[in-house]
């Protein structure tokens, strides 16, 4: 199991922005069934401000991370439950807490590299019996959308796309952290588009979200114009 890149450092005094909304790539259709879409849908009290900035069906938005700590802005969470919904284990991909019948005991994949497989073997659920690994992985990305004016806060996007979206976002974030030593303040494009499954005879489509560093002149100009309200709240830094 590959651990996340970690950069522990002393906590610095900074503005803690509230969460003002979420971004989704799914909705309920006219019949009430969930439906995936290839554009971003804002939710929450300030969704109207997002729509003012990007229109009804944006496929690309500009985002900026307010922190470099993956636990705060690009958090990957693993969870394993039995068929009755009881949580057997959870963790971040490196450190896990496993229920031993009395309490959650802490383990590390550095010491127990086959930990996740061991949990699934000891507590098989329907997913395991059907050929999966039984683990549910959720990546939650927290960011500022500078072009959404009139409110200073962070937005969140959560995904369980383990085969496509999660690896792409995680590897881009970690790669920039490794190359530059920071991600905070870098302008990224968050994109969504449909992809088609490669299974023979299956034409089903699913949305894939990608994270792309984009500090082109156009993006920088857009963000610079929209950034002033947040900079003023942070003391002009």
ChimeraX commands (.cxc) that place a marker at each C-alpha (Angstrom):
marker #1 position 0.00,0.00,0.00 radius 0.5
marker #1 position 1.48,3.31,-1.06 radius 0.5
marker #1 position 1.27,5.89,1.70 radius 0.5
marker #1 position 0.45,9.53,1.15 radius 0.5
marker #1 position 3.16,12.19,1.00 radius 0.5
marker #1 position 3.28,13.84,4.40 radius 0.5
marker #1 position 4.81,17.18,5.29 radius 0.5
marker #1 position 4.36,17.66,9.05 radius 0.5
marker #1 position 5.12,21.17,10.18 radius 0.5
marker #1 position 4.20,23.59,12.91 radius 0.5
marker #1 position 0.65,24.88,12.76 radius 0.5
marker #1 position 0.56,28.43,11.49 radius 0.5
marker #1 position -1.98,31.06,12.35 radius 0.5
marker #1 position -4.35,31.45,9.42 radius 0.5
marker #1 position -7.92,32.11,8.51 radius 0.5
marker #1 position -10.15,29.03,8.82 radius 0.5
marker #1 position -12.75,29.31,6.09 radius 0.5
marker #1 position -16.19,27.73,6.55 radius 0.5
marker #1 position -17.59,25.15,4.15 radius 0.5
marker #1 position -20.10,26.93,1.92 radius 0.5
marker #1 position -21.19,24.17,-0.43 radius 0.5
marker #1 position -20.54,20.91,-2.22 radius 0.5
marker #1 position -19.94,20.03,-5.86 radius 0.5
marker #1 position -21.54,16.89,-7.29 radius 0.5
marker #1 position -21.64,14.99,-10.58 radius 0.5
marker #1 position -24.91,13.20,-9.95 radius 0.5
marker #1 position -28.59,13.98,-9.57 radius 0.5
marker #1 position -31.99,12.28,-9.37 radius 0.5
marker #1 position -33.84,12.01,-12.67 radius 0.5
marker #1 position -37.57,12.57,-13.24 radius 0.5
marker #1 position -38.32,9.07,-11.92 radius 0.5
marker #1 position -36.33,9.64,-8.73 radius 0.5
marker #1 position -33.42,7.39,-9.70 radius 0.5
marker #1 position -29.78,8.50,-9.37 radius 0.5
marker #1 position -28.19,9.64,-12.60 radius 0.5
marker #1 position -24.58,10.57,-13.36 radius 0.5
marker #1 position -23.82,13.72,-15.33 radius 0.5
marker #1 position -20.75,15.15,-17.07 radius 0.5
marker #1 position -20.94,18.56,-15.44 radius 0.5
marker #1 position -20.62,20.01,-11.96 radius 0.5
marker #1 position -23.73,20.65,-9.86 radius 0.5
marker #1 position -23.39,22.98,-6.85 radius 0.5
marker #1 position -25.41,22.37,-3.68 radius 0.5
marker #1 position -25.96,24.42,-0.57 radius 0.5
marker #1 position -27.04,27.91,0.31 radius 0.5
marker #1 position -24.56,29.57,-2.07 radius 0.5
marker #1 position -25.19,27.37,-5.12 radius 0.5
marker #1 position -26.63,30.37,-6.95 radius 0.5
marker #1 position -23.31,32.21,-6.73 radius 0.5
marker #1 position -21.57,29.22,-8.31 radius 0.5
marker #1 position -24.09,29.25,-11.17 radius 0.5
marker #1 position -23.56,32.99,-11.66 radius 0.5
marker #1 position -19.84,32.35,-12.11 radius 0.5
marker #1 position -19.93,29.21,-14.28 radius 0.5
marker #1 position -23.41,28.85,-15.77 radius 0.5
marker #1 position -25.68,25.83,-15.61 radius 0.5
marker #1 position -23.48,22.92,-16.74 radius 0.5
marker #1 position -19.75,23.66,-16.33 radius 0.5
marker #1 position -17.32,20.87,-17.14 radius 0.5
marker #1 position -14.26,22.78,-15.92 radius 0.5
marker #1 position -13.84,24.98,-12.85 radius 0.5
marker #1 position -10.78,26.67,-11.35 radius 0.5
marker #1 position -9.87,25.69,-7.78 radius 0.5
marker #1 position -7.16,26.57,-5.25 radius 0.5
marker #1 position -6.22,24.50,-2.22 radius 0.5
marker #1 position -6.12,26.49,1.06 radius 0.5
marker #1 position -3.65,24.05,2.67 radius 0.5
marker #1 position -0.94,21.53,1.81 radius 0.5
marker #1 position -2.00,18.83,4.28 radius 0.5
marker #1 position -3.72,15.94,2.44 radius 0.5
marker #1 position -5.74,15.17,5.58 radius 0.5
marker #1 position -7.35,18.61,5.30 radius 0.5
marker #1 position -7.76,19.13,1.56 radius 0.5
marker #1 position -7.30,15.80,-0.27 radius 0.5
marker #1 position -8.37,13.22,2.26 radius 0.5
marker #1 position -8.63,9.55,1.36 radius 0.5
marker #1 position -10.69,7.39,3.71 radius 0.5
marker #1 position -10.99,3.61,3.70 radius 0.5
marker #1 position -13.87,1.80,5.39 radius 0.5
marker #1 position -14.83,-1.85,5.73 radius 0.5
marker #1 position -18.29,-2.90,6.92 radius 0.5
marker #1 position -19.99,-6.26,7.33 radius 0.5
marker #1 position -23.30,-7.08,5.67 radius 0.5
marker #1 position -25.20,-5.75,8.68 radius 0.5
marker #1 position -23.55,-2.34,8.28 radius 0.5
marker #1 position -21.23,-2.62,11.26 radius 0.5
marker #1 position -17.91,-0.86,10.73 radius 0.5
marker #1 position -15.13,-3.41,11.07 radius 0.5
marker #1 position -12.19,-1.18,10.12 radius 0.5
marker #1 position -11.33,2.27,8.82 radius 0.5
marker #1 position -8.22,4.27,7.99 radius 0.5
marker #1 position -6.38,6.50,5.53 radius 0.5
marker #1 position -4.62,3.83,3.49 radius 0.5
marker #1 position -1.60,3.70,5.78 radius 0.5
marker #1 position -2.93,3.79,9.34 radius 0.5
marker #1 position -5.98,1.69,10.17 radius 0.5
marker #1 position -8.23,1.09,13.15 radius 0.5
marker #1 position -9.64,-2.45,13.33 radius 0.5
marker #1 position -12.41,-3.62,15.68 radius 0.5
marker #1 position -11.19,-6.48,17.87 radius 0.5
marker #1 position -14.48,-7.16,19.62 radius 0.5
marker #1 position -13.96,-4.61,22.39 radius 0.5
marker #1 position -12.36,-1.57,20.78 radius 0.5
marker #1 position -10.65,-0.28,17.64 radius 0.5
marker #1 position -6.96,-1.22,17.66 radius 0.5
marker #1 position -4.48,0.78,15.58 radius 0.5
marker #1 position -2.31,-0.86,12.93 radius 0.5
marker #1 position -0.02,0.36,10.18 radius 0.5
marker #1 position 0.42,-1.13,6.72 radius 0.5
marker #1 position 4.15,-0.58,7.17 radius 0.5
marker #1 position 4.09,-3.27,9.86 radius 0.5
marker #1 position 1.22,-5.28,8.36 radius 0.5
marker #1 position 1.37,-4.92,4.56 radius 0.5
marker #1 position -1.47,-7.43,4.05 radius 0.5
marker #1 position -3.72,-5.80,6.62 radius 0.5
marker #1 position -6.56,-4.89,4.25 radius 0.5
marker #1 position -6.68,-8.35,2.68 radius 0.5
marker #1 position -6.58,-9.88,6.15 radius 0.5
marker #1 position -9.60,-7.89,7.30 radius 0.5
marker #1 position -11.58,-8.98,4.22 radius 0.5
marker #1 position -10.57,-12.62,4.72 radius 0.5
marker #1 position -11.61,-12.61,8.39 radius 0.5
marker #1 position -14.84,-10.70,7.81 radius 0.5
marker #1 position -16.06,-11.57,4.28 radius 0.5
marker #1 position -18.99,-9.47,3.09 radius 0.5
marker #1 position -21.11,-9.63,-0.08 radius 0.5
marker #1 position -18.59,-7.58,-2.06 radius 0.5
marker #1 position -15.79,-10.02,-1.21 radius 0.5
marker #1 position -17.95,-13.04,-2.03 radius 0.5
marker #1 position -18.70,-11.44,-5.41 radius 0.5
marker #1 position -15.02,-11.05,-6.23 radius 0.5
marker #1 position -14.30,-7.57,-4.83 radius 0.5
marker #1 position -12.12,-6.58,-1.91 radius 0.5
marker #1 position -14.99,-5.33,0.27 radius 0.5
marker #1 position -13.41,-1.96,1.03 radius 0.5
marker #1 position -15.15,1.36,0.37 radius 0.5
marker #1 position -12.78,4.21,-0.47 radius 0.5
marker #1 position -13.89,7.84,-0.39 radius 0.5
marker #1 position -11.75,10.78,-1.47 radius 0.5
marker #1 position -12.89,14.19,-0.21 radius 0.5
marker #1 position -11.32,17.24,-1.84 radius 0.5
marker #1 position -11.66,20.63,-0.10 radius 0.5
marker #1 position -10.88,23.81,-2.04 radius 0.5
marker #1 position -11.61,27.45,-2.74 radius 0.5
marker #1 position -13.33,28.44,-5.99 radius 0.5
marker #1 position -12.00,31.97,-6.54 radius 0.5
marker #1 position -14.40,32.83,-9.37 radius 0.5
marker #1 position -17.39,32.30,-7.06 radius 0.5
marker #1 position -17.64,35.81,-5.69 radius 0.5
marker #1 position -19.63,37.21,-2.81 radius 0.5
marker #1 position -18.80,34.48,-0.28 radius 0.5
marker #1 position -15.48,33.43,1.28 radius 0.5
marker #1 position -15.41,29.75,2.07 radius 0.5
marker #1 position -14.40,26.28,0.90 radius 0.5
marker #1 position -16.27,23.82,-1.27 radius 0.5
marker #1 position -16.03,20.04,-1.20 radius 0.5
marker #1 position -16.18,17.28,-3.77 radius 0.5
marker #1 position -16.40,13.64,-2.64 radius 0.5
marker #1 position -15.99,10.59,-4.85 radius 0.5
marker #1 position -15.84,6.80,-4.58 radius 0.5
marker #1 position -14.37,6.38,-8.08 radius 0.5
marker #1 position -11.54,4.03,-7.10 radius 0.5
marker #1 position -10.77,2.92,-10.66 radius 0.5
marker #1 position -10.49,6.35,-12.24 radius 0.5
marker #1 position -11.17,9.60,-10.41 radius 0.5
marker #1 position -9.50,8.84,-7.06 radius 0.5
marker #1 position -6.11,7.74,-8.51 radius 0.5
marker #1 position -6.00,10.69,-10.90 radius 0.5
marker #1 position -6.74,13.35,-8.28 radius 0.5
marker #1 position -4.56,11.77,-5.63 radius 0.5
marker #1 position -1.55,11.27,-7.92 radius 0.5
marker #1 position -1.77,14.82,-9.28 radius 0.5
marker #1 position -1.99,16.33,-5.79 radius 0.5
marker #1 position 0.82,14.19,-4.39 radius 0.5
marker #1 position 2.95,14.72,-7.50 radius 0.5
marker #1 position 2.75,18.50,-7.17 radius 0.5
marker #1 position 3.49,18.24,-3.46 radius 0.5
marker #1 position 6.58,16.18,-4.25 radius 0.5
marker #1 position 7.77,18.36,-7.14 radius 0.5
marker #1 position 7.13,21.83,-5.70 radius 0.5
marker #1 position 6.90,21.11,-2.00 radius 0.5
marker #1 position 3.46,22.71,-1.81 radius 0.5
marker #1 position 0.01,22.75,-3.42 radius 0.5
marker #1 position -1.49,25.70,-1.58 radius 0.5
marker #1 position -2.12,28.63,-3.91 radius 0.5
marker #1 position -1.52,26.72,-7.17 radius 0.5
marker #1 position -4.35,27.12,-9.68 radius 0.5
marker #1 position -5.85,23.80,-10.78 radius 0.5
marker #1 position -8.55,22.98,-13.28 radius 0.5
marker #1 position -11.09,20.48,-12.00 radius 0.5
marker #1 position -12.57,18.75,-15.06 radius 0.5
marker #1 position -15.32,16.19,-15.58 radius 0.5
marker #1 position -16.17,14.16,-18.67 radius 0.5
marker #1 position -17.80,10.85,-19.49 radius 0.5
marker #1 position -15.69,7.76,-20.06 radius 0.5
marker #1 position -16.87,4.46,-21.50 radius 0.5
marker #1 position -16.27,1.15,-19.78 radius 0.5
marker #1 position -13.82,-1.16,-21.53 radius 0.5
marker #1 position -15.73,-4.34,-20.68 radius 0.5
marker #1 position -16.72,-6.31,-23.81 radius 0.5
marker #1 position -20.34,-5.75,-24.76 radius 0.5
marker #1 position -20.81,-3.01,-22.17 radius 0.5
marker #1 position -21.45,0.52,-23.47 radius 0.5
marker #1 position -22.20,2.10,-20.11 radius 0.5
marker #1 position -20.68,5.49,-19.37 radius 0.5
marker #1 position -19.47,7.01,-16.14 radius 0.5
marker #1 position -18.08,10.44,-15.25 radius 0.5
marker #1 position -14.37,10.84,-14.53 radius 0.5
marker #1 position -13.09,13.89,-12.65 radius 0.5
marker #1 position -9.51,15.01,-13.22 radius 0.5
marker #1 position -7.27,17.54,-11.50 radius 0.5
marker #1 position -4.91,19.48,-13.78 radius 0.5
marker #1 position -2.44,22.21,-12.71 radius 0.5
marker #1 position -3.20,25.16,-14.98 radius 0.5
marker #1 position -1.44,28.44,-14.34 radius 0.5
marker #1 position -1.91,29.72,-17.86 radius 0.5
marker #1 position -2.12,33.48,-18.36 radius 0.5
marker #1 position -5.90,33.22,-18.78 radius 0.5
marker #1 position -6.40,31.26,-15.57 radius 0.5
marker #1 position -4.08,33.49,-13.57 radius 0.5
marker #1 position -5.94,36.59,-14.75 radius 0.5
marker #1 position -9.33,35.07,-13.87 radius 0.5
marker #1 position -8.21,34.11,-10.39 radius 0.5
marker #1 position -6.33,37.33,-9.73 radius 0.5
marker #1 position -9.46,39.38,-10.40 radius 0.5
marker #1 position -11.61,37.17,-8.21 radius 0.5
marker #1 position -9.06,36.66,-5.41 radius 0.5
marker #1 position -9.21,40.11,-3.84 radius 0.5
marker #1 position -12.09,39.48,-1.39 radius 0.5
marker #1 position -10.34,36.43,0.09 radius 0.5
marker #1 position -6.99,38.21,0.26 radius 0.5
marker #1 position -8.59,41.05,2.17 radius 0.5
marker #1 position -10.00,38.61,4.72 radius 0.5
marker #1 position -6.56,37.01,5.10 radius 0.5
marker #1 position -4.97,40.41,5.80 radius 0.5
marker #1 position -3.74,41.06,2.29 radius 0.5
marker #1 position -1.25,38.16,2.25 radius 0.5
marker link #1:1,2 radius 0.2
marker link #1:2,3 radius 0.2
marker link #1:3,4 radius 0.2
marker link #1:4,5 radius 0.2
marker link #1:5,6 radius 0.2
marker link #1:6,7 radius 0.2
marker link #1:7,8 radius 0.2
marker link #1:8,9 radius 0.2
marker link #1:9,10 radius 0.2
marker link #1:10,11 radius 0.2
marker link #1:11,12 radius 0.2
marker link #1:12,13 radius 0.2
marker link #1:13,14 radius 0.2
marker link #1:14,15 radius 0.2
marker link #1:15,16 radius 0.2
marker link #1:16,17 radius 0.2
marker link #1:17,18 radius 0.2
marker link #1:18,19 radius 0.2
marker link #1:19,20 radius 0.2
marker link #1:20,21 radius 0.2
marker link #1:21,22 radius 0.2
marker link #1:22,23 radius 0.2
marker link #1:23,24 radius 0.2
marker link #1:24,25 radius 0.2
marker link #1:25,26 radius 0.2
marker link #1:26,27 radius 0.2
marker link #1:27,28 radius 0.2
marker link #1:28,29 radius 0.2
marker link #1:29,30 radius 0.2
marker link #1:30,31 radius 0.2
marker link #1:31,32 radius 0.2
marker link #1:32,33 radius 0.2
marker link #1:33,34 radius 0.2
marker link #1:34,35 radius 0.2
marker link #1:35,36 radius 0.2
marker link #1:36,37 radius 0.2
marker link #1:37,38 radius 0.2
marker link #1:38,39 radius 0.2
marker link #1:39,40 radius 0.2
marker link #1:40,41 radius 0.2
marker link #1:41,42 radius 0.2
marker link #1:42,43 radius 0.2
marker link #1:43,44 radius 0.2
marker link #1:44,45 radius 0.2
marker link #1:45,46 radius 0.2
marker link #1:46,47 radius 0.2
marker link #1:47,48 radius 0.2
marker link #1:48,49 radius 0.2
marker link #1:49,50 radius 0.2
marker link #1:50,51 radius 0.2
marker link #1:51,52 radius 0.2
marker link #1:52,53 radius 0.2
marker link #1:53,54 radius 0.2
marker link #1:54,55 radius 0.2
marker link #1:55,56 radius 0.2
marker link #1:56,57 radius 0.2
marker link #1:57,58 radius 0.2
marker link #1:58,59 radius 0.2
marker link #1:59,60 radius 0.2
marker link #1:60,61 radius 0.2
marker link #1:61,62 radius 0.2
marker link #1:62,63 radius 0.2
marker link #1:63,64 radius 0.2
marker link #1:64,65 radius 0.2
marker link #1:65,66 radius 0.2
marker link #1:66,67 radius 0.2
marker link #1:67,68 radius 0.2
marker link #1:68,69 radius 0.2
marker link #1:69,70 radius 0.2
marker link #1:70,71 radius 0.2
marker link #1:71,72 radius 0.2
marker link #1:72,73 radius 0.2
marker link #1:73,74 radius 0.2
marker link #1:74,75 radius 0.2
marker link #1:75,76 radius 0.2
marker link #1:76,77 radius 0.2
marker link #1:77,78 radius 0.2
marker link #1:78,79 radius 0.2
marker link #1:79,80 radius 0.2
marker link #1:80,81 radius 0.2
marker link #1:81,82 radius 0.2
marker link #1:82,83 radius 0.2
marker link #1:83,84 radius 0.2
marker link #1:84,85 radius 0.2
marker link #1:85,86 radius 0.2
marker link #1:86,87 radius 0.2
marker link #1:87,88 radius 0.2
marker link #1:88,89 radius 0.2
marker link #1:89,90 radius 0.2
marker link #1:90,91 radius 0.2
marker link #1:91,92 radius 0.2
marker link #1:92,93 radius 0.2
marker link #1:93,94 radius 0.2
marker link #1:94,95 radius 0.2
marker link #1:95,96 radius 0.2
marker link #1:96,97 radius 0.2
marker link #1:97,98 radius 0.2
marker link #1:98,99 radius 0.2
marker link #1:99,100 radius 0.2
marker link #1:100,101 radius 0.2
marker link #1:101,102 radius 0.2
marker link #1:102,103 radius 0.2
marker link #1:103,104 radius 0.2
marker link #1:104,105 radius 0.2
marker link #1:105,106 radius 0.2
marker link #1:106,107 radius 0.2
marker link #1:107,108 radius 0.2
marker link #1:108,109 radius 0.2
marker link #1:109,110 radius 0.2
marker link #1:110,111 radius 0.2
marker link #1:111,112 radius 0.2
marker link #1:112,113 radius 0.2
marker link #1:113,114 radius 0.2
marker link #1:114,115 radius 0.2
marker link #1:115,116 radius 0.2
marker link #1:116,117 radius 0.2
marker link #1:117,118 radius 0.2
marker link #1:118,119 radius 0.2
marker link #1:119,120 radius 0.2
marker link #1:120,121 radius 0.2
marker link #1:121,122 radius 0.2
marker link #1:122,123 radius 0.2
marker link #1:123,124 radius 0.2
marker link #1:124,125 radius 0.2
marker link #1:125,126 radius 0.2
marker link #1:126,127 radius 0.2
marker link #1:127,128 radius 0.2
marker link #1:128,129 radius 0.2
marker link #1:129,130 radius 0.2
marker link #1:130,131 radius 0.2
marker link #1:131,132 radius 0.2
marker link #1:132,133 radius 0.2
marker link #1:133,134 radius 0.2
marker link #1:134,135 radius 0.2
marker link #1:135,136 radius 0.2
marker link #1:136,137 radius 0.2
marker link #1:137,138 radius 0.2
marker link #1:138,139 radius 0.2
marker link #1:139,140 radius 0.2
marker link #1:140,141 radius 0.2
marker link #1:141,142 radius 0.2
marker link #1:142,143 radius 0.2
marker link #1:143,144 radius 0.2
marker link #1:144,145 radius 0.2
marker link #1:145,146 radius 0.2
marker link #1:146,147 radius 0.2
marker link #1:147,148 radius 0.2
marker link #1:148,149 radius 0.2
marker link #1:149,150 radius 0.2
marker link #1:150,151 radius 0.2
marker link #1:151,152 radius 0.2
marker link #1:152,153 radius 0.2
marker link #1:153,154 radius 0.2
marker link #1:154,155 radius 0.2
marker link #1:155,156 radius 0.2
marker link #1:156,157 radius 0.2
marker link #1:157,158 radius 0.2
marker link #1:158,159 radius 0.2
marker link #1:159,160 radius 0.2
marker link #1:160,161 radius 0.2
marker link #1:161,162 radius 0.2
marker link #1:162,163 radius 0.2
marker link #1:163,164 radius 0.2
marker link #1:164,165 radius 0.2
marker link #1:165,166 radius 0.2
marker link #1:166,167 radius 0.2
marker link #1:167,168 radius 0.2
marker link #1:168,169 radius 0.2
marker link #1:169,170 radius 0.2
marker link #1:170,171 radius 0.2
marker link #1:171,172 radius 0.2
marker link #1:172,173 radius 0.2
marker link #1:173,174 radius 0.2
marker link #1:174,175 radius 0.2
marker link #1:175,176 radius 0.2
marker link #1:176,177 radius 0.2
marker link #1:177,178 radius 0.2
marker link #1:178,179 radius 0.2
marker link #1:179,180 radius 0.2
marker link #1:180,181 radius 0.2
marker link #1:181,182 radius 0.2
marker link #1:182,183 radius 0.2
marker link #1:183,184 radius 0.2
marker link #1:184,185 radius 0.2
marker link #1:185,186 radius 0.2
marker link #1:186,187 radius 0.2
marker link #1:187,188 radius 0.2
marker link #1:188,189 radius 0.2
marker link #1:189,190 radius 0.2
marker link #1:190,191 radius 0.2
marker link #1:191,192 radius 0.2
marker link #1:192,193 radius 0.2
marker link #1:193,194 radius 0.2
marker link #1:194,195 radius 0.2
marker link #1:195,196 radius 0.2
marker link #1:196,197 radius 0.2
marker link #1:197,198 radius 0.2
marker link #1:198,199 radius 0.2
marker link #1:199,200 radius 0.2
marker link #1:200,201 radius 0.2
marker link #1:201,202 radius 0.2
marker link #1:202,203 radius 0.2
marker link #1:203,204 radius 0.2
marker link #1:204,205 radius 0.2
marker link #1:205,206 radius 0.2
marker link #1:206,207 radius 0.2
marker link #1:207,208 radius 0.2
marker link #1:208,209 radius 0.2
marker link #1:209,210 radius 0.2
marker link #1:210,211 radius 0.2
marker link #1:211,212 radius 0.2
marker link #1:212,213 radius 0.2
marker link #1:213,214 radius 0.2
marker link #1:214,215 radius 0.2
marker link #1:215,216 radius 0.2
marker link #1:216,217 radius 0.2
marker link #1:217,218 radius 0.2
marker link #1:218,219 radius 0.2
marker link #1:219,220 radius 0.2
marker link #1:220,221 radius 0.2
marker link #1:221,222 radius 0.2
marker link #1:222,223 radius 0.2
marker link #1:223,224 radius 0.2
marker link #1:224,225 radius 0.2
marker link #1:225,226 radius 0.2
marker link #1:226,227 radius 0.2
marker link #1:227,228 radius 0.2
marker link #1:228,229 radius 0.2
marker link #1:229,230 radius 0.2
marker link #1:230,231 radius 0.2
marker link #1:231,232 radius 0.2
marker link #1:232,233 radius 0.2
marker link #1:233,234 radius 0.2
marker link #1:234,235 radius 0.2
marker link #1:235,236 radius 0.2
marker link #1:236,237 radius 0.2
view
